[in-house]
């Protein structure tokens, strides 16, 4: 239970952070194209020990745990002194906004991926000699803004499928669903078992409802914007296929169109067995173990997102960025480089249960030996982040409202996607 309790503590902070990021990422300061870009791409990391003083901002639970990790970097670099400031997620956006406006940014900061576009003009471009080849490609792409690599993935947050193995066995299933067709049939079969109310939990409404359905669109071969992200691609055949599939789960009462969407409601329903399948991130493991008690660990498993044309999941998480105004960029990038090393990422996982972005870190026994993490390791190879544009939150908010209308049968899939495409086109792609 130690692992579950530890994960639960991290989970509360992560869930809070995701909610705040989703709510705030589109507010306030827009990226200013008049910013001074002279320093972008000019920093080079040398091989000498880091020196000087560095300031780093980290958010929520990560901010509380990071100082103990940083001590190892300071031991290897005795002439560097690092001050870690822990900032609540609830005040992160405003603090970033005011500090950038005043030119009082830290040297390094943890950055939610939905903040990357809005504040990107304040970030230094990642040095060309900082090797990113070990980091999950989907996470690396998520730290790019308009083709520029402005951040280095620190940890990732992927959605995979959770299912109750005990109920699945009763329903005649010995594996997780591999395709959309299997997902629907398995949900129907489990729904027939005693105590089960709905075959699968899908959030029908609320914050991030639209983003939560993105793995279905990705897996159908679609995306949220075109290749260079100059145009929204909401109303497409791939989106129609995906949303028709998910909305039919509600229509056929396999999923509950009026489900409780308050934080933790899906976990409670899953742990009780009332809804034996759901899509969740890594913190869901600890939450289920905490809510379900000591016997639940052997009653559930994880599996990759079921495929249509492919099986691509949503990629979240955080990057580390260095600010252009930093007077200690060389040392700052050395710290970011160190944080991305496999051994450091493993140690950070032990402290925080944040999943490593480093692919080599997943070879460590603590990660490789955990059967519930295996699906995440597989899914890391097929994940995609939401568009790094300043209008994403505006479009996502509209998407949440329209998806709720579709899920509850108030509008058709055709009408809903057409409305959302028009709203997205009106919002544009930002600066």
Secondary structure, DSSP 8 states (H G I E B T S, - for coil): -HHHHHHHHHHHHHHHHHHHHHHHTTSS----TTS--TTTT-----SS---EEEEEEEEHHHHHHHHHHHHHHHHHSTTEEEEEEEE-HHHHHHHHHHHHHHT---SEEEEEGGGHHHHGGGB----TTS--TTB-HHHHHHTEETTEE--EEEEEEE-EEEEEHHHHHHTT-SS---BHHHHHHHHHHHHTSTT--BS-B---SSTTHHHHTHHHHHHTT--SB-TTSSSB--SSHHHHHHHHHHHHHHHTTSS-TT---STTHHHHHHHHTSB-EEEE-THHHHHHHHHH-TTGGGGEEEE---BSS---EEEEEEEEEEBTT-S-HHHHHHHHHHHTSHHHHHHHHHHH--EESBTGGGGSHHHHT-GGGHHHHHHTTSEE----STTHHHHHHHHHHHHHHHHTTSS-HHHHHHHHHHHHHHH-S--
